[in-house]
């Protein structure tokens, strides 16, 4: 099976823009893409291999359905994936991540088109360890996230922070049900904190509201405001370079026989960090990027989750992925360090927003 025609939904986002960089450079694949934002991909809009549609999945209508029918594969990246919205705009989060996506799943099932669906590591919810007295993080079977065996444990309904995770999990179940009943060829990708250039907006510059943690910390650095650690920053995450992640996706596209009907965690277990440690690393890295040593002492403060995110928020305690499936099937091993990944990400932010950075405090 050789992929010659590809539909990419959400092609203008952070992940989508990097994917277009790779695939358009190869010159072997014709891409039809949809997104509501083209700012990250304007350099590609006149590429002969790209047909870009400005709009949502809902607005795609017959044009999108025809594209799916003719495509060899569909990559779905379209989502609302900002924790600040999960418990403040839960209905919109559920609609965008479940009900808007299901027609795409159904269309792929009806046409027999391979669906590569980007889900989320949030489908795992909290770890088993977090529910046990003493939080047994000395036993990997209680916290390591394995695609085949780890249970998906969500909080109570009142904790609306889980609306995103539940919507994404339901799409995975719909995909798998269509695979079993209709033969839908699929691949599920569960990203674990992709970092790299062209990430999230910075509030007050090209967006409003509260972005995800990296952009929140970056905005605080540039505005000379304290970096806020939700509940003290004890939550643990693994960070993977967007370049490493795209290596894996390219392997899926070019070797469908190794990717079909499988679930893949894409993360870097070597780059685990608490949010408190991430804040420290970011201010150190920003001092290097800017050449301004005053960032080494940039203030960091703790804030309760309810104060930062609002009522109904609950955090994931730890996300340590097993990547055996990607390693064994795709030959993929991430190799870019956290230090290098942060440097390239923050250097990109500073290049784009340096003119709006607050001046250093007077000594």
Secondary structure, DSSP 4 states (H G I P E B T S, - for coil): ----EEEEETTTSHHHHHHHHHHHHHT--EEEEEES--GGGGGGTT-TTEEEEES-HHHHHHHHHHHHHH-SEEEE------HHHHTTSHHHHHIIIIIHHHHHHHHHHHHT-EEEEE--GGGGBS-SGGGSTT--TT-GGGTEE-TTT---B---TT-GGGHHHHHHHHHHHHHHHHHHHH---EEEEEE--EE-TT-S--BTTTB-S---HHHHHHHHHHHTPPEEEEGGG--EEE-EEHHHHHHHHHHHHH-HHHHTTEEEEE--GGGEEEHHHHHHHHHHHHHHHHT-GGGGG--EEEE-HHHHH-TT-----B-EE--HHHHHHH-------HHHHHHHHHHHHHHHHGGGPPPPPP-
